[in-house]
Amino acid sequence: MAKSLEERVAERISREGPVNRRSQRAAFLALKDEIGRAINAGWPVKDIWKTLHGEDKIQVTYQAFVKYVNRFIRDVEAARLLPDKAGKPDKQDKPNPPVKVGFTINSSPKKEDFI
């Protein structure tokens, strides 16, 4: 008779050990620079994950891998491209004064305006 799922899971855990989320994040961070170079070279994230997963360098799911790529690679690169707001305040940070639109009547005209 075939083994139940519970028995197969127990065998795998005893053989490989449980997948620890922290250790998998550490494994990703160890490969972060290499993964970033592959992304910048134009390789799809799914192909990078398949390669690393097939080589048993990472054991995370594809969804977790994408989450790590977005958090630790793409967000960091995007933050580098944004201007630093921690320094001096920029002139653009001040709100522009309201612009008067339409016709206004000046109750005390100047003679220069009529000549």
Steps between C-alpha positions, in 0.01 A plus 500: 500500500620854423618720783274780619587863449581540868752217484663642185527845658654351814756311290595810304537709817719237662709471184533870407395688807229767512526803273577792726376835370792689653759268353336531159504879524867479595565276199327753276695790649826312446412478129346849480780664300515213253121503460504878450763472226294233323188720516693800368632280220139445395431148625141435613454453873326165445800362307736617774283331763479176300878490463573566868223266615623226267854540635361475858648838589159624616190313609247783512191499283486718192259740671737545794791545259315779317418662834867492598605641160255788534595573859877457497599581141242710316394721794865571584576597139191720484600673825842579353338673204282728715645832622608513861232676706696476826727791404405862436140568413449549130336815362244277337383380842342844568147540373459745213297814577151497354475648152231760446283412208253731333433871501577720802401861550752742644308771689795742500628519141843638416537785253775307317251230409282751308775687313 
